[in-house]
Each structure stands twice: as C-alpha cells, then as structure tokens.
Amino acid sequence: MRNISIVLFLMLQVVSLGRSQYVIPERGHVFQDQEVPRVDITLDQDSLDILLHPSNIDSNHEYPASFKFTTTQGVELIEEVGFRLRGNTSRSADKKSFKISFNSFISGQKFYGLEKLNLNGEHNDPSIMRSKLCWDFCNDLEIPSSRANHIALYVNDVYRGLYINVEHIDEEFIKLRMPNPGGNLFKCLYPADLVYLGGDPALYQNLAPWGRQAYDLKTNTTENDYSRLAYFINVLNNTATNDFKCKIEDIFDVDNYLKAIVMDVLTSNWDGPIINKNNFYLYHDPVLDRFTYIPFDLDNTLGIDFFGVNWAIRNIYNWDAIAMEYRPLYKEIMKMPEYRNRFSYYLEQAINDFFSSQNLETYIDTKLDLVKNYRVLDTFAMGDYGYTYDDFISSYTQPLGNHATYGLKDYTEARVSSATNQLVVNNILPFVKNQRIEWTENLVTFYYTLQSQEGDIQADFHYTLDGVNWMSEELVVDNDGQTSFVIDVLEPALMTYFIELEDQSGVLSYAPHCQDAVIQLGYSPTYDLVINEFMASNTDSKKDEYGEQEDWIEIFNNGDETVPLFDYYLSDDPKQPNKWKLPAITMAPGEYVIIWADNDDEQGSYHANFKLDKDGEFVGVFDDATNHFAVVDSISFGPQQENVSYARFANGVGDFDFASYPTFGYNNDAVSGILQNGDLMTWSVFPNPSNELLFVDVDQKVSLSLYDIAAREQWNGEGNYFVIKVDHLIEGMYFLKIEDAMGNIEIEKIVIY
C-alpha cells in the first residue's frame, strides 16, 4: 500500500472560502457603494481639447493626467496616469466614457491592486442605474463579473456628471477570482458567435472584420495560442448529442453559464452573445483545461430597446429566437433536458431572491436616494437624448419613450410576472455545483459545493490508488452543501475517483457524469534548474537590450541533462506559480539564462511580467500544470543592496550571499575564488574602461594577473609598471589581481569595450 494518509473534514475548517469555486471579492475601497466617491482628473487643457475633438473619437491615445479619489475616508492622489476615451457608440455621445490606466507611464503602478478603471457615462440609460443593477445581480448569482459603483467625475474641475465605475477585466481581475490564474483571457466582440469555422486556430485568431479581433487574446500574447479556443468551439458545434454532456463539461463550465443565461433572460440583455454575438469574455483555466464565461457591458438591459421588441414578456426558453441565426453556446446547452431543468431551477431561485419584485423595489429606491443629488447638475446627461433631471427621476418608474420602453420598476415587475408564468420547474438530479482542487505542499484538497432540489445530500467519495483496491469515505456536508476531501501524499500515486450523490428522495447521481476522474498525486522529479543570482535594485549595473537598467534573475542548469525551459514558469507569487512562462529555449548543462524582471513582457521573451522588490520578497521557478506546478527552486529574500547582486556560493549549490561583483551570466565562483583581503597598496589603473592598452602603475614590485569573469587568466606578469594590450579581448567585465611579496592582494574591476 502506498504511504498515503486520508483526512476528511469540513471545508470551512480548512480554509475560509466563498460558496463558489470562484472567489467573489469584497467590494473594497474603490467600488464602495454606500457613498458616491469623487474622481478628479487633471490634464493639460490642450490635451483634453484634442482628446474630445470630434476627429479623434476613435483614438485610444492616452494622455498623462493626475488622478484624485475622494471619499469620506480621505483624499488619495496619483500624479501620473493615462487618460483616454473608451467604448463604442459612447465615443460619439456628448456624455463620453473614459478609461484610466494607472500603469501606462509608471510601470507596475496600481491603485488598490487595480491597473485600470472604466468610467462609463451610460448615455443610453436615463436612470444611470441599469448596468449597476446587472453587475450586482451577477455578483449575487456568483458569476465571475466586474464590481461597480457610482462616482462623480470632474475633469479639469468641470463636473462631467454621474458615472458608473466598472472594474476592468484583465489579469488582475482574473487573479482575484480564479483558482488558477495565468491562463488565456479572450475578449469576445461582434461577430463572436462561437460558430465553427474549421479546426485551424488561425481562423479564430484572424477573424477581424472591422480591424479588431472578434476573439482578442488579452493575456499570454507572446504565445498567442488559440488552439484550446478552437477545440472548445469544435466540441460545442460538432459533438453528437449522446456525447455532448461529457465533452462540453470537460472543456466548459456549464453551470456558471446557466446562471449567466438566467441573468441575460431576466434583465433582457440583448447585447450579449445570445442575441448580438457580442460583449463577453472567455477565460481558459490552464490547470483544469476548462473555459469560464464572463459577462461584459451590461447597459443595454432592463427595457432598453432599439428593435421594437417587448423584452419583458419574451419567452424565457426561446431567448435566441430573435437572432434568426445559429447561436451554438445557448442552443446546444439549452436543448439538453438536464441543463434546461437546472436553468429553470436557478431562474426560480433568482426571482425568489435578488430579482424578486419586493427586493428590487427596495434596491432601486435605496440606490436612487444615494445618487439622485449627483444627477441634478449633470448637464452632459442631457446632451444625447435631452434627458432632464425630472426624466431621470421618472425613468425609475415609467417609460420615457423612444428606446427607454420601460422604467426600471415597471420593467422588473413585468419581467418577474412574465417569467413566473412561463417557468416550468422539473425535478433535477443532485449535482456538484462547484469544485476545485488545491495543492499545498504534500496535501491535496478536493473542495465541493453540492446542490439538490430535495433537501440535504448524502455524498460518498470513491477512489483507488494505482488501480489497487477501491475505497470509499462518507463526506460530511454542511448546510450550504460544502464539503471537502483531503489526502496527504508522501509519494506519487495515480488516483481514480468519483463522487456518489443521493438526495432525500433517494435519487442518485455521479460526478463526473461520464467517466471516472483521474489525477496524478504527488510530484514527478524535475530538472536541476536553480535561481543562481539576482539583482533587485539595479540603478548603475547591467543594462538590457533597450539600454534600461532593470532587475534581473540568473537561472542556471546545474544538472547534466538539457532542459526544455519552455515547460517552466517564473513567479514572484507562490500562490500564482504560472505567472510568467520562461522562454521557448533549451538549456544545456552548465548554461546560464538571464531574465529581466522589469514588468515589461512586451519587450520580448526574456522580460518577465513582474519586478523584484528591493525590500525583500519571494521568487521561484515552477514546473507546469502536468506536475501541479511543483517548486523547482525558490528563495524568499530580505532587503537588498543597490547595484549588489545576491548569489549562490558555491555556484549553483551554495547558500545565497551578497556578491562583491555581479557575475551576470557566469560562474559565481569566478570572483569569490580570487577575492582576498590584504594591506592596501598604492597603485593606479588607466584608462578604465579601455579598448586598446591598459596601464598599471604600482608603488612596489608585484605579481599582476588579468582574469575574465569566468576566472580564466588572460594575462600575467611581474614588476611595478605594466602595459597590457587588451584590444583582442571580447568586451565585458574583467578583474585585475595585484599581489605583493607579502601575499597581500587587491582586486580592481576592469571594463573592456
């Protein structure tokens, strides 16, 4: 029997987690909605005039500006941010939308962990409330989605009006929510219908009818890998009905998308993928090899209409009919009876909870009381459709005509009534609502949230290790349906497993549905890669190919095998091991590679997407997902010295210490082997740097040697005056070793160019 122990206990005793497999972050300081923060943007007036000029409405040029955030908790100022227009139709509107980028001019700069903010004018929406309500609804449904709040925007001390501040969807968004960040994030805009175009990933990469990609990869752009997206679209469109449930659940989080359909149907979101093949993100989890749906741009909702459609009474089970085209994501999922029944189950929960008429009445009144005073002086809101303050107030209870076919309250009342009358609720099988696997050293924890229509669930975890003897353990399930299974792995083993679920009516189901799950427990051996040296405060040392003095990390192949470096990752965050993929090269035994830790990966494959902290932090090399991101080598270091590297002595295997000289890309022992302390001698060396002749003058007879950075002697002699020819040497750093008759030694650094 393998040396493996089993531990079972409630998930809440292990770690504090939300109900979802996705983390639903707190609203936080920036998105607080108990008050309306004030945002001030100040920039050169000429720049603002150019930005707002009608000829520049399609420009994404960022202008340097200062950003001030004011709440009852105080005033916070950032001097240099990027400021530009954003959106599509809003660019032509009087009340324009803007994007703030904190890291455009100062690399790595953030505001409470955020790199960007989207300030939306909501010019289509007389209530300036619809998208805010939708984002809060998404949050209640536990769909990974943006946080949002209202803000009062001033630009150069001119009040631009009441805006909705919407969290930008990027790698920071993903890190906050996903159990395995670092994967591919695709922004999907019209005509992103997920219809199969063929098996070649380039067909989806190159789909750009209006000069922008329909499936726009926003992360890992260096690899530019569309292969899993192409596979997902193939599965979605070309899988036989009998196999569809098995294959789609392997590559796509269906349960999350069913809740997104509920949101679309109840809010009448026609500008998403189901109707308008537009406005959504897909995130690919690199560990689970599975896509997650993320909604985007939710202002054309809750009774906003440009097509003459009464959205409040449309059929909840035939939501794509108006599109008149094939929408595979919605169509293929909703034609499966089990998914259709679960959609009905979630929709019934929603109209009994957040989307109930009683709850929304209170919600709308509370939000209106909070924001109405900020709308009084919002003259820009009148520019596009002539909406007055009285129209703003009326829009909460009644239609205003044209595209505002409903007020907020009368829409929600009509939609709840219509959806309730159409709803058909059938029995659903008990199912795994959320699941994830977490690795902590040798512990592997399987987290589950279980769901049942018929009360409490009994659950059993069945497993076998290396195919020897099936075992089972009864899981303890709390009142929220949460449970976990923990296994302590002391050596590698292949686990095959499934969960058996039974509700109070005796209905059984199994997860996975199609076949047993398989996972490799423990870690496979890795190559002998080491972090050999680094500099976390480079102001006057080595420069990169752009002439910039950046932090750097030296990786050394300390083994006797060639290493495929592209299978490994470098990270400054142990909770995000796949933060940055190492270059697509191989490393021969004894070879060194320098990585620039400059948070500027757009400069090339040797530039990481993070910096080092001179006050101390973590840096590590990790294996890939197939080996559960095993730690290959890592160090947690303390405060660093400016222009002094931290290196292993002995090279490749020893402890870290501050180096007398950085051995950038060379053996660390090259310097430590010739450095000694001795009595001072009077001597001079000139010129330094040198490119032809080097002159050394000493006040006594000495032995003199010239070494390269790998400690190989290039020249030696005796005397007190030396003329050394150096024009044949390759450029770089060298060292002079001067030894007197008493054995005292001095070292001087020489640069040959």
BELBELLIN-V250997 format. One record per residue. N is the residue number from 0. RES is the residue in one small letter. OMEGA is omega in whole degrees, -180 to 180 (none if undefined). D_LAST is the distance of its C-alpha to the last C-alpha in Angstrom with 1 decimal. Layout:
N|RES|OMEGA|D_LAST  N|RES|OMEGA|D_LAST
This chain:
0|m|178|64.1  1|r|179|60.5  2|n|-176|59.5  3|i|177|59.6  4|s|-177|61.6  5|i|177|62.9  6|v|178|63.2  7|l|174|65.1  8|f|-179|65.3  9|l|-179|65.4  10|m|-175|62.1  11|l|174|62.7  12|q|-178|62.7  13|v|-174|59.2  14|v|179|57.3  15|s|-178|58.3  16|l|174|57.8  17|g|-179|59.4  18|r|-174|62.0  19|s|172|59.6  20|q|174|56.9  21|y|176|54.7  22|v|175|54.0  23|i|-172|55.8  24|p|174|53.8  25|e|-179|55.5  26|r|175|55.8  27|g|-175|53.5  28|h|-173|52.8  29|v|-174|51.5  30|f|178|54.4  31|q|-179|57.2  32|d|169|60.4  33|q|174|62.9  34|e|179|61.7  35|v|179|60.0  36|p|175|56.5  37|r|176|55.4  38|v|177|52.0  39|d|174|50.7  40|i|178|47.9  41|t|179|46.7  42|l|178|44.4  43|d|-176|44.1  44|q|177|47.5  45|d|178|46.0  46|s|179|44.0  47|l|179|47.3  48|d|179|49.2  49|i|-179|46.7  50|l|-175|46.8  51|l|-178|50.6  52|h|-177|51.1  53|p|-179|53.1  54|s|-176|50.6  55|n|-174|48.0  56|i|-180|50.1  57|d|-177|48.1  58|s|174|44.7  59|n|180|42.7  60|h|-180|40.3  61|e|180|39.7  62|y|178|40.1  63|p|-177|38.8  64|a|171|41.7  65|s|-176|42.9  66|f|178|45.2  67|k|-177|48.0  68|f|-174|50.3  69|t|174|53.6  70|t|176|56.3  71|t|179|58.9  72|q|178|56.3  73|g|-178|54.1  74|v|179|51.4  75|e|-173|47.9  76|l|170|45.2  77|i|-169|41.8  78|e|-172|40.1  79|e|177|37.9  80|v|173|39.4  81|g|-177|39.7  82|f|-179|43.1  83|r|172|44.5  84|l|173|47.6  85|r|176|48.6  86|g|179|51.4  87|n|-179|53.3  88|t|-178|56.6  89|s|179|55.9  90|r|179|53.3  91|s|-176|56.2  92|a|172|58.3  93|d|178|59.1  94|k|-173|58.2  95|k|175|54.7  96|s|-174|52.7  97|f|174|49.2  98|k|174|46.2  99|i|179|44.2  100|s|-175|40.8  101|f|-174|39.4  102|n|-177|35.9  103|s|-175|35.1  104|f|175|33.1  105|i|-175|32.3  106|s|177|31.2  107|g|-179|33.5  108|q|180|36.1  109|k|175|39.6  110|f|-175|43.2  111|y|178|45.2  112|g|-177|43.1  113|l|176|43.5  114|e|-175|40.8  115|k|171|43.3  116|l|175|46.9  117|n|179|49.3  118|l|-173|51.8  119|n|-179|54.7  120|g|178|57.2  121|e|-174|59.8  122|h|178|61.3  123|n|-168|63.5  124|d|-179|65.1  125|p|-178|67.6  126|s|-175|67.7  127|i|-174|63.9  128|m|-169|64.6  129|r|-177|64.7  130|s|177|61.1  131|k|178|61.2  132|l|-179|64.4  133|c|179|62.9  134|w|178|59.7  135|d|177|62.0  136|f|177|64.1  137|c|180|61.1  138|n|180|60.3  139|d|178|63.8  140|l|-179|63.7  141|e|172|60.5  142|i|175|58.6  143|p|-172|54.9  144|s|-176|54.7  145|s|166|53.4  146|r|-177|54.6  147|a|174|56.0  148|n|176|57.7  149|h|174|58.8  150|i|173|56.8  151|a|-173|57.6  152|l|173|54.8  153|y|176|54.1  154|v|-175|51.5  155|n|176|51.0  156|d|175|54.2  157|v|-179|56.2  158|y|179|58.0  159|r|173|57.1  160|g|178|59.6  161|l|-177|60.3  162|y|170|57.6  163|i|180|57.0  164|n|-173|53.7  165|v|-179|52.8  166|e|179|50.2  167|h|180|47.3  168|i|-178|47.2  169|d|-177|43.6  170|e|177|41.8  171|e|174|42.9  172|f|-178|46.4  173|i|-178|46.1  174|k|-180|44.7  175|l|-168|47.8  176|r|-170|50.3  177|m|179|49.4  178|p|-179|49.5  179|n|178|46.5  180|p|179|44.0  181|g|-180|41.0  182|g|-178|43.0  183|n|177|43.2  184|l|-179|44.9  185|f|171|46.5  186|k|-171|47.8  187|c|-179|50.9  188|l|-178|52.3  189|y|6|54.9  190|p|-177|55.6  191|a|-177|54.6  192|d|-179|57.9  193|l|173|56.6  194|v|-177|58.6  195|y|178|57.4  196|l|-177|55.6  197|g|-175|54.7  198|g|-177|52.6  199|d|180|49.3  200|p|-179|47.1  201|a|180|45.7  202|l|180|49.1  203|y|177|48.9  204|q|-174|45.2  205|n|178|45.9  206|l|-175|49.2  207|a|-172|48.3  208|p|-178|51.3  209|w|180|50.4  210|g|173|46.7  211|r|-175|46.2  212|q|174|46.4  213|a|176|49.8  214|y|-170|48.1  215|d|180|44.8  216|l|-175|42.5  217|k|178|41.2  218|t|179|39.3  219|n|-175|37.1  220|t|178|36.3  221|t|178|33.3  222|e|177|35.8  223|n|-172|38.4  224|d|179|41.1  225|y|-172|44.6  226|s|-178|46.2  227|r|174|48.2  228|l|179|49.4  229|a|179|50.7  230|y|179|52.4  231|f|-180|54.1  232|i|177|55.4  233|n|178|56.7  234|v|-177|58.5  235|l|-173|59.9  236|n|-166|61.4  237|n|-180|62.2  238|t|178|63.6  239|a|-175|67.2  240|t|-178|69.3  241|n|-178|70.2  242|d|-169|66.5  243|f|-176|65.2  244|k|-179|65.5  245|c|-173|63.7  246|k|-177|60.8  247|i|-180|60.3  248|e|176|60.3  249|d|-171|57.5  250|i|-174|55.2  251|f|177|56.5  252|d|-176|57.9  253|v|-175|61.3  254|d|177|62.9  255|n|-178|60.4  256|y|177|61.0  257|l|177|64.8  258|k|176|64.4  259|a|175|62.3  260|i|177|65.1  261|v|178|67.5  262|m|-180|65.4  263|d|-174|65.3  264|v|-178|69.0  265|l|-180|70.2  266|t|-177|68.0  267|s|177|68.4  268|n|-178|64.7  269|w|-177|64.9  270|d|177|61.3  271|g|-175|59.8  272|p|-174|59.5  273|i|-179|63.3  274|i|-168|64.4  275|n|-180|61.5  276|k|-168|58.8  277|n|164|56.5  278|n|170|54.9  279|f|174|53.9  280|y|169|51.0  281|l|178|50.7  282|y|180|48.6  283|h|177|48.0  284|d|-175|48.0  285|p|-180|45.5  286|v|-179|47.5  287|l|-175|51.0  288|d|-174|50.0  289|r|180|52.3  290|f|174|52.3  291|t|178|53.6  292|y|178|55.1  293|i|-179|54.0  294|p|-176|56.0  295|f|172|54.6  296|d|-170|56.0  297|l|-179|59.6  298|d|180|61.1  299|n|-172|63.3  300|t|169|65.7  301|l|174|69.0  302|g|172|71.0  303|i|-173|68.5  304|d|175|69.6  305|f|-172|68.9  306|f|-177|70.9  307|g|-179|74.4  308|v|174|74.2  309|n|-172|76.0  310|w|-174|73.3  311|a|-177|75.3  312|i|-178|77.8  313|r|-177|75.7  314|n|-177|76.3  315|i|-179|74.0  316|y|-178|74.1  317|n|-169|73.4  318|w|-176|70.6  319|d|-171|68.7  320|a|-176|71.8  321|i|-178|71.0  322|a|179|67.7  323|m|178|69.6  324|e|-178|66.7  325|y|176|65.6  326|r|-169|63.6  327|p|-176|62.9  328|l|179|61.5  329|y|-172|64.6  330|k|-174|67.1  331|e|180|66.2  332|i|-176|66.0  333|m|178|69.2  334|k|176|71.3  335|m|-175|70.9  336|p|-179|74.0  337|e|179|72.2  338|y|179|69.5  339|r|179|72.0  340|n|180|74.1  341|r|173|71.2  342|f|179|70.3  343|s|179|73.9  344|y|180|73.6  345|y|-180|70.5  346|l|177|72.0  347|e|177|75.2  348|q|-177|73.2  349|a|-177|71.3  350|i|171|74.5  351|n|-175|76.0  352|d|-175|73.0  353|f|-173|70.4  354|f|176|71.8  355|s|-180|75.4  356|s|-178|77.3  357|q|-179|78.0  358|n|-177|74.4  359|l|175|73.0  360|e|180|75.7  361|t|-179|74.4  362|y|-177|70.7  363|i|179|71.1  364|d|-179|73.2  365|t|-179|70.8  366|k|179|67.8  367|l|178|69.7  368|d|-178|70.7  369|l|-168|67.1  370|v|-167|65.7  371|k|-179|68.5  372|n|179|68.0  373|y|178|64.4  374|r|-174|65.9  375|v|-176|68.3  376|l|-179|65.8  377|d|-178|63.7  378|t|179|64.4  379|f|179|61.7  380|a|179|63.7  381|m|-168|66.4  382|g|-172|64.3  383|d|-179|64.3  384|y|177|67.8  385|g|-177|69.5  386|y|176|69.7  387|t|176|71.3  388|y|178|71.3  389|d|176|74.8  390|d|178|73.5  391|f|180|70.8  392|i|-178|73.6  393|s|-175|75.8  394|s|178|73.1  395|y|-175|73.4  396|t|-174|77.0  397|q|179|77.8  398|p|177|76.4  399|l|-177|75.3  400|g|-176|75.8  401|n|-175|73.4  402|h|179|70.6  403|a|-170|71.5  404|t|178|74.4  405|y|162|74.9  406|g|-178|74.4  407|l|-175|72.5  408|k|-178|75.6  409|d|174|77.8  410|y|-175|75.1  411|t|177|74.6  412|e|-180|78.3  413|a|-178|78.9  414|r|179|76.0  415|v|180|77.2  416|s|-178|80.7  417|s|-179|79.8  418|a|180|77.4  419|t|-180|80.0  420|n|-178|82.7  421|q|-170|80.5  422|l|174|79.1  423|v|-176|80.3  424|v|176|79.3  425|n|177|79.7  426|n|176|79.1  427|i|175|75.6  428|l|171|74.4  429|p|-175|72.7  430|f|175|69.0  431|v|-178|65.6  432|k|180|64.5  433|n|177|61.0  434|q|171|59.1  435|r|-179|55.7  436|i|-178|54.2  437|e|178|52.0  438|w|174|50.0  439|t|-174|49.5  440|e|-176|48.3  441|n|179|51.2  442|l|174|53.6  443|v|-177|54.3  444|t|176|56.5  445|f|180|58.4  446|y|180|59.4  447|y|164|62.3  448|t|-174|64.3  449|l|-176|67.6  450|q|178|69.9  451|s|175|73.6  452|q|-173|76.4  453|e|172|79.0  454|g|-173|78.0  455|d|180|76.3  456|i|168|74.4  457|q|-176|74.6  458|a|176|71.4  459|d|178|70.7  460|f|-180|67.3  461|h|-177|67.7  462|y|172|65.0  463|t|180|64.4  464|l|-178|61.6  465|d|176|60.6  466|g|-178|63.9  467|v|174|66.0  468|n|172|68.9  469|w|178|69.0  470|m|178|69.2  471|s|178|70.0  472|e|176|69.8  473|e|-180|71.6  474|l|175|69.3  475|v|-175|70.3  476|v|-179|70.1  477|d|-174|70.2  478|n|178|72.1  479|d|180|69.1  480|g|-176|68.8  481|q|179|65.7  482|t|178|65.2  483|s|176|62.5  484|f|-176|62.2  485|v|179|59.7  486|i|-179|58.8  487|d|-171|57.0  488|v|179|55.0  489|l|173|54.1  490|e|-173|53.1  491|p|175|52.6  492|a|177|55.7  493|l|-180|56.6  494|m|169|59.0  495|t|-171|61.4  496|y|170|63.2  497|f|177|65.3  498|i|175|67.3  499|e|-177|71.0  500|l|177|72.4  501|e|178|76.0  502|d|-174|77.4  503|q|179|80.8  504|s|179|82.7  505|g|179|81.5  506|v|-178|79.2  507|l|169|76.4  508|s|-176|72.9  509|y|176|69.8  510|a|0|66.1  511|p|-176|64.3  512|h|-166|67.0  513|c|-179|66.2  514|q|-180|64.9  515|d|176|63.8  516|a|-180|60.3  517|v|177|57.9  518|i|176|55.0  519|q|177|52.9  520|l|-178|53.2  521|g|-176|50.6  522|y|174|47.0  523|s|178|45.8  524|p|179|43.1  525|t|175|39.5  526|y|-176|36.4  527|d|173|34.4  528|l|178|31.7  529|v|165|30.5  530|i|-168|28.6  531|n|-177|26.2  532|e|174|24.2  533|f|175|23.9  534|m|-175|22.9  535|a|178|25.7  536|s|-176|24.4  537|n|177|20.8  538|t|-178|20.3  539|d|-179|17.0  540|s|-175|15.2  541|k|177|13.9  542|k|176|14.4  543|d|-175|16.3  544|e|177|16.0  545|y|-179|17.9  546|g|-177|15.6  547|e|178|18.3  548|q|-173|18.3  549|e|172|21.1  550|d|179|22.9  551|w|180|21.9  552|i|178|23.9  553|e|176|22.9  554|i|-173|25.7  555|f|173|26.1  556|n|-175|28.6  557|n|-178|30.2  558|g|-179|33.0  559|d|177|33.7  560|e|174|34.3  561|t|-173|32.3  562|v|171|32.6  563|p|-171|33.4  564|l|-176|31.4  565|f|175|33.2  566|d|-172|36.3  567|y|-178|34.9  568|y|175|34.4  569|l|-176|32.4  570|s|171|34.3  571|d|-178|34.5  572|d|-179|38.3  573|p|178|40.4  574|k|177|43.2  575|q|-174|41.0  576|p|-178|39.3  577|n|-176|38.6  578|k|-178|36.8  579|w|-178|33.7  580|k|-179|33.4  581|l|-174|30.4  582|p|-178|28.6  583|a|179|30.5  584|i|169|28.6  585|t|180|29.5  586|m|177|27.7  587|a|176|28.0  588|p|180|28.9  589|g|-177|26.1  590|e|180|23.9  591|y|173|22.1  592|v|178|22.2  593|i|175|20.7  594|i|177|23.2  595|w|179|22.5  596|a|-172|25.7  597|d|-178|25.7  598|n|-177|29.3  599|d|-175|28.0  600|d|176|28.8  601|e|180|29.1  602|q|177|25.3  603|g|-173|25.5  604|s|177|26.7  605|y|180|24.1  606|h|-176|25.1  607|a|-179|28.2  608|n|175|31.2  609|f|174|31.1  610|k|172|29.1  611|l|-180|29.2  612|d|-177|31.4  613|k|177|29.9  614|d|177|33.5  615|g|176|33.9  616|e|-179|35.2  617|f|167|35.3  618|v|-176|33.0  619|g|171|34.1  620|v|-176|33.8  621|f|172|37.1  622|d|-175|38.8  623|d|-174|40.5  624|a|-179|44.1  625|t|177|45.7  626|n|174|44.9  627|h|178|45.7  628|f|178|42.2  629|a|178|42.1  630|v|177|39.6  631|v|175|37.0  632|d|-180|35.0  633|s|175|34.9  634|i|168|34.4  635|s|-172|36.0  636|f|179|33.8  637|g|-178|34.5  638|p|-177|32.7  639|q|180|28.9  640|q|-178|26.7  641|e|177|24.1  642|n|176|20.5  643|v|-180|22.0  644|s|178|22.3  645|y|-166|25.6  646|a|176|25.5  647|r|171|27.9  648|f|7|28.4  649|a|-176|29.1  650|n|173|26.8  651|g|-173|28.7  652|v|-172|32.1  653|g|176|32.1  654|d|179|32.8  655|f|174|30.4  656|d|177|29.1  657|f|-177|26.4  658|a|176|23.2  659|s|174|21.7  660|y|176|18.2  661|p|177|17.7  662|t|-173|17.2  663|f|179|16.3  664|g|-179|17.6  665|y|179|18.1  666|n|-179|21.1  667|n|-179|22.1  668|d|180|23.4  669|a|178|20.1  670|v|-174|20.0  671|s|-179|23.7  672|g|-177|24.5  673|i|180|22.8  674|l|175|23.5  675|q|175|26.7  676|n|178|28.4  677|g|176|29.3  678|d|-178|30.5  679|l|172|28.1  680|m|176|26.9  681|t|-177|25.9  682|w|178|22.4  683|s|179|19.4  684|v|178|15.7  685|f|-14|13.7  686|p|179|11.4  687|n|14|9.6  688|p|-180|6.8  689|s|177|6.3  690|n|-180|5.2  691|e|-180|8.8  692|l|178|11.4  693|l|-178|12.0  694|f|180|15.5  695|v|-179|17.7  696|d|-176|21.3  697|v|-176|23.9  698|d|180|27.6  699|q|179|28.9  700|k|-178|28.5  701|v|167|26.3  702|s|-177|24.8  703|l|177|21.0  704|s|176|19.0  705|l|-178|15.4  706|y|169|15.4  707|d|-172|13.3  708|i|176|14.2  709|a|177|17.3  710|a|176|18.6  711|r|-177|18.3  712|e|-179|18.2  713|q|-179|15.7  714|w|173|17.2  715|n|178|20.2  716|g|178|22.5  717|e|179|25.2  718|g|178|26.0  719|n|175|25.1  720|y|-172|22.6  721|f|170|19.6  722|v|-173|17.2  723|i|178|14.6  724|k|-174|12.8  725|v|-175|9.4  726|d|179|8.5  727|h|-177|10.5  728|l|176|8.8  729|i|-176|7.6  730|e|-178|4.6  731|g|-178|6.5  732|m|177|8.9  733|y|-179|10.8  734|f|172|14.1  735|l|175|15.9  736|k|-178|19.6  737|i|-176|21.9  738|e|180|25.6  739|d|-175|28.5  740|a|180|31.9  741|m|-180|33.4  742|g|176|31.0  743|n|-174|29.3  744|i|170|25.7  745|e|180|22.8  746|i|175|19.5  747|e|178|16.3  748|k|-179|13.3  749|i|176|9.9  750|v|176|6.5  751|i|-180|3.8  752|y|none|0.0
